[in-house]
């Protein structure tokens, strides 16, 4: 690395540390406000949730997570400054850096998007807010992680092979699975199926309504009025998880000769995540671990892709 690359690398390490911390902290704050683990699960969520009467930038004095929210906001502000410096440095010195500034620009763009969405956070009556926050935060983490990997070991200018295309596709597929999990969380749909695949008969109309991005939850007399599309939402998440495992099995087979340990480790993380989804009890800790494990899987498939670029 030359001097400029070392500066960009240092900024990317700071950004990675901040975004990892924020992702874990944000998951805890969101889950702590969702009445996760109440009894009898999951119907008890209808009356045991915590809702902010003034969603947005205001943090009320009686908020149980006030200190954590303030810490998260401080880290988010610091990350925005670092992301801006990272983008400007990558563009200004692009002739002296061995990788394009694309990732730094994407990181900055996602930071702006998350800041704009944050104006409506937390608002549990809008599942789309949870969807964008959780998915955007994890995707930003993956982008910063890829930037760190490419700065440490610049990719070769070799043509894309089917193996590399599949590794890239797995990043997208993991992101989609994370997004579907965020949709499950935002719609309070976790645990509505009898078991991992036992979601009962589903109609086309239910599935279409289940994934309507404009869906809003309804509150009446201190209770959330849940619709009958929640099993469809959870079924969609389970289906995508199985599809991801199949893709990672194929990927592990193709990558084994070149990066065997990484391929097997990635597949193991995915299988462990599915096992968590099947076996975990609905508690704050188990749900937080599930979120963290999802982030770990994203970092693993990003590392797998970066390794295949050598």
N, C-alpha and C positions, 0 to 999 in steps of 0.2 A: 504493500500500500504506500502511496505517496502521502504528502502532508494533508492535502485536501481530502483524500479518501479516509484518512484517519479521523478527521474532524466529522465527516459525514457518518462514519461508523460509530463514533462516540455519541453523536446525536441520536442515531437509530437505536443504540443500546438503551439510552435514557428513555426514548419513546416506547421501546418494548417493555421496559420495567414499569413505566407508568400505565400503559394500556392493559398489561396483565393484571396489575393491582386493581385497576378500575373495573375490569371485567368480573373479577372475583367479588369485589365489594358490591358492585351493582346487583349481581345475582343474589347476594345475601339480602340486600335491602328490599328487592322486589319480592323475594320469597317470604320474607318476614312479614310483609303486608298482605299476603295472599291467604292467610289462615291455613296454610299447609299443615297437615297432620291432625286437624281437628277430628272429632268423632260425633256422629258416625260419618265416615268418609265415603264419598266426596260430597254428599248432600249438605253437610254442615257448612260448607263454604258459602251457601246462600245467605247466611245470617252472621257469619263470624269473620268476614273479611274486614280489612281496614281501608277506608277511603279518605282521600285528602279532599276537604271541602274547597280548597283553592289550589287545584293542580297547576303546576308551572314552576316558576322560579322562586316563589315564596315558600319558605320552610317555617311552619308554624312552631310556636314555642312548646306546645304539648306533644310534638312528634316524638315517639319513642326512639326513632332512629335519627334524631336531629344531628347529633355529633357525627354519625357516619355519613349523612347526606352532605354536611358541610365539608368533611374530608374529601368526599367524592368530587364535590364541586371544585375544591382547590386543586385536586389532581387533574381534573378535566381542563381547567384553565391553564395549568402548567403544560399539559399535553398539547393544547392548542398552540401555545407559543413555540414549543419544540417542533411540532409538525410544520408550522409556518417556516421556521428557520431551516428545517430539513428540506422543504420544497425549494425555498429560495436559493439555498446553497447548491442543491443538486442541479438547478437550472443555470445559475450563474457560472458555475464551474463545470458544466457538462462536458467540456472538451478535455478536462483533466481527470474525469472519473470514468472508469471502465464499464459502467452500466448506465443505461438510459434513466432519465429522471421520472419515468412513467410511474413507478411505484410510489415515489415521494409525492407526486401530484395526486394520485389516487387516495393516498393517506390523508392529504389535506382536504380533498373534496368530501370524503366520508366524515371527517371531523366537523366540517361546516354543516353537513346534513344532520349529524347527531346533535349538534348545538341547536339547530332550528327545531328539531323534534323535541329536544329537551324543554322547550317552552311549554309543552303540554305534559310534562312528566312530573310526578306520577299521575296517571289517570287510568285506573283499571277498567273504566267503562268503555275504553277504546282499545280493543285488542291490537289494532294496527300500530299503536304506540309501542307496545311491548315487542311486537314483531320487528319493527325498525330498530329499536334500541338494542335488543339482544343480538339480532343478526348483524347489524351494523358494527357493534362493538367487537364481536368475535371476528368478523371479516377484516376489520381494521387491524386487529391483532395479527391475523394471518399475513396480511400485506407487510406489516412492519417486520415480522419474522422472516419473510422471504427476502426483504431488503437486506436484513442483517446477513443472511446466508449468502446472498449474491455479492455483497461487499467483501465478505471474508474469502469467498472463492468465486470469482467472476465466471459466469457460464461461458462455455465454448460456443462459437458461432457455427454449430453443426445443425443439419436439418432435423426437423421434428420426425421422430420415429413413432410407430404405433404405440410402443411402450410409454414414450413421453406424453403422447396425446392422452392415453388412458390415465396416467398420473395427474395430468392437468384436469381431466374430466372428474377425477375423484375429488379434487379440491372443490369443484362446483357442486358435486353431489353431496359432499359433507356439509357445505354451506346450505344447501336446500333442506337437508335433514335438520340442521340447526334451526332454520327458519320455520319448519313445520313444528318443531318442538316449542319454539317461541309462540306459535299460533295456538298450540295446545295449552300452554301456560296462560296466555292472554284471554282465552275463552273458558278457563277453569274446567278443561276437559280431561285432565289427568285422572285416571282411575275409573272412568265411566264405562269401560269395557270390562267384561267379566274376567278376561285374561288377555294375554298378549295378542291373540288372534280372535278371541271371542267377542266380537263387536255386534253380533246379530245381523239380521237382514238389513241392508242399506239400499235406499232408493237413489236414483240418479238425481232427483230433485233435492234430496237431503245433502248429497255430496256437493252439488253446485252451490247451495246456500251456505254450506259449511265453510267454503273457502272464498266467500265474498269479502273482499278486503274492506268494504265499507260497513261491515257488521258492527253493531254497537250493543253492549250489554244494557239491560234495562233494570233500573232499581225502583222498587215500590215498597213503601212502608218498612224501610230498613232491611229489605231482602233483595238479593239479585234474582231476577226471573230468568232461569236458564232455559234455553231452547232444546229441542230434541235432536239437534245436529251435532251435539258433543261427541257421541260415539263415532260419527263419520270423521270428525276432526282427529280423534285419537287413532282411528283405523288408518287414516292417511299417513300419519307419522310412523306407525308400525310398518306399513307397506314400504315406505321409503327406507326405513332402517334395514329391512331384509334385502331390498335392492342394493343398498350400499354394501352390505356384507358380501353379496355375490360379486359385485364389481371389485371389491378388495381382494377376494379370493383369486380372481383372474389376474389382478394386478400383482399379487404376491407370487404367483406362478411365473409371470413374465419377468419380474424384477429379481427373482431369487438368485439367478446366476451372477448378476451384477451387484446388487445390494441386498443380499439375502437377509441379514440381520435386521435391517431397517424395514424390509417388506413384512417379515414375520412379526416384528414388534408392532407395526401399524395394524395388521390384521388382529393381533391379540388385543390391542386397545379397543378396536371396534367390537369384537366379540364380548369383551368385558363390559362395554357400554350397553349392549343388548341385554346381557345378563343382569345388569343393574336395573334396567327398565322392567324386566320380568320379576325380579326377586325383591326389589327394594320396597320397604314400608314407607308410606307417605309421611315423612317427617321433614323438618327444615334441613337437618343435616344431610339426609339421603338425597333430597332434591338438589341441594347445593353441590354435593359430590357429582350428581348426574350432570349438572351444568359444567362443572370443572372438567369432568371426563370428556365431555363433548368438545370443549376447547382444546384439550390435550390431543384428541383425535385430529382436529383441524391442523394443529401444529405438526403432527406426525405426517399427514399426507402432503403438507407443504414441504417438509423436509425430504420426503420421498421424491417429490417432483424436482426439488433443487439438486438432489443427488443424481438424478437421471440426466441432468444438464451437463455433467462433467464431460 
